[in-house]
Amino acid sequence: MDKPTVQEKVPGIVIYTQPSPKLEWLHLLRQGKLSIRQHLVFLIFLLFVPLLAIEIYSGFSEYQTQRQVVLENQATNARSVARSVTSFINDRVSNNRALGLSFLRQAPQDLESANKFLADYRRPIPFLTSVRIFDLTGRVIYADPPVLVGLDFSQQPAFQKLLNSQPDSNGLHYTVTDLRASDLDNKTPVFTVLVGIHDASGKLIKIVGSSVDTTKLSQIFDVKIGGRGRGSISIHDTQGQLVYNSQFPELKIDERSNRQTPSVMAALQGQEMSQPFVKSTLDGVEKMGASTPISVIGWSSSIAEPIEDAMNPTINLIIPRLASFGLVAIIAVLAAWVYSRYLAKPLISLRKTAVAFGQGDLQKRATSNRHNVLEVAELSHSFNQMADRLEKETQARDTFLAQAAHELKTPITVIKGTTQLMLNRLKKAQSPNGTIEIPNLNKHLSNIEHQANRMSDLVMRLLEHTRLQAGRMEYQFENIDFLALLNRCLEAALRLTSLDRHTISFEGLPSTPLLPVRVDTARIEQVVLNLLENAIKYSPEPGKIQVELAIKETGEYMQKPHLVLSIKDNGIGLSQADIDRIFERYYRAETAGYKVSGLGLGLYISSEIVRAHGGKLWVTSSGPQQGSTFYLALPLEQVTAPAELPTKAV
Ligand code: ADP
């Protein structure tokens, strides 16, 4: 949770605002406040959401396709039922016609025998409730059961329709009534097939009717629909009454109205239609189905199946797939959760190390963990390298500060002591004639001056060091003759030491009148003098210092003609380890009992100055006590006329 931001707009009234929780993750992500664990979970989320969307989409389209297949199968089945109904009606028609013709030909004319003829015909056909022969007025003249004789059928629309129609192209002349209650018991749901019988001249003379008990139609349409057999066949008449339903064949006559669905209504209008979802008016089950017209009689046939039955096999394939996908996502999140611990652990430990180091425990180092992630291992390694360097730097700085304090303390002590001595003598030396005489006054004053100069040198170095650190060292370049500069330095060096202790010899290029270089004169003098001073300082008496100067062509030590000044001493020498580090700031080599004062800054400052001149400074030594040689290389300038160089007297 992000901390609430506190705003005090009106003095005394504090308003807390909280980032919107919805965007909190994004907010934290942007602010870099998510842990590795949260990043991993976020990554998995980013990966899985599109995959899940694809999976859901493909499951959905698979479901759609399967539903289409089921609906098409149902339409095919509905059509085949429609064909069965049509052929059943056709059978009925031809049977009625045959009955009518044979009746006219063979039947006895008395009522009883005629009825018996009809009874013999009906008996073997279980679904026929009655057979009757009408005259053209609609009156039943013969019938089985005989009770129907005399019944008036003229008001039946199907009867009227038959009277008003003509035989079809096959010579068949018939109509079918809609569903109605049997005339016998007034409750059995029946429909009657009416067939016209014609004489040889084609004149309609009689009508044969046979009524079919619709509750017995299961024997004819005994079809199992759907995987679990819970599918049903329905047949509706022109009024939409349910003539037959395979699931509920025994339905009472008054329960057969208002059972039509939109697809049934469409089929009664002559349109085939499928419905992916419809609630059954019979059992309330959610079903899918298709209806198709039975065109010859204007009825419809339908197939319906519980959605559950039809679609479950597909759903049973999709759901486990989605579930296993979800399971994989959960496992991935858990794995990321656990794995993040493994990833974060070395980082947390590295952080602790860094904190401890930052608080001053300079010995603290990151432990190298075998299980570390490569980058973390590299980071630990880099951290340790940085820590090593910082530790060394800090130690060097501490030593340097102690040394600097010591270096400054010595001249101050001398100055203080000498001044006190002089003051004491001053008090005692007051002569009666008013004149003051202090013995060795000159010696004391030059001692004070010498120590003050030492202090000033030290302070100068410290200042230059801070300037170098801040990148504020400024140079004033000019074209000069290097020989002149060198001579001044040699003279100054000779003043530093008496000739009986050290000898300085100079060799090189007597025939070369000018060595033109472009340098900051004061700084390069400082460098050369520093090298000469060191050669004196680090050579136990009597030291022998050899100075040489040479001119080198392009490519020897740099890509330009250049001069090389070498200063060779027979002093305490240097080990290879010292040679490698001698130009680092604060570095002072172990001088094995040979006590020499210094700050370890001179060579560092010199090397920086030489670098700024495009030159080179390096050292060689055959080892401790073998002496050492310092080299300074500086690029030579092309001088067109000697007059360009200022002539400085040596
Ligand atoms: P300082 O002399 O003030 O210590 P420098 O930077 O001039 O500082 O020298 C760094 C170190 O290099 C010295 O402490 C010394 O150990 C070593 N060194 C310099 N010049 C010589 C030399 N000519 N012979 C042997 N060691 C030297």
Residues whose N, C-alpha, C, O or C-beta is under 5 A from the ligand:
A	BS01	ADP	N534 A535 Y538 G571 I572 G573 I582 Y587 R588 A589 S597 G598 L599 G600 L601 G602 L603 Y604 S628
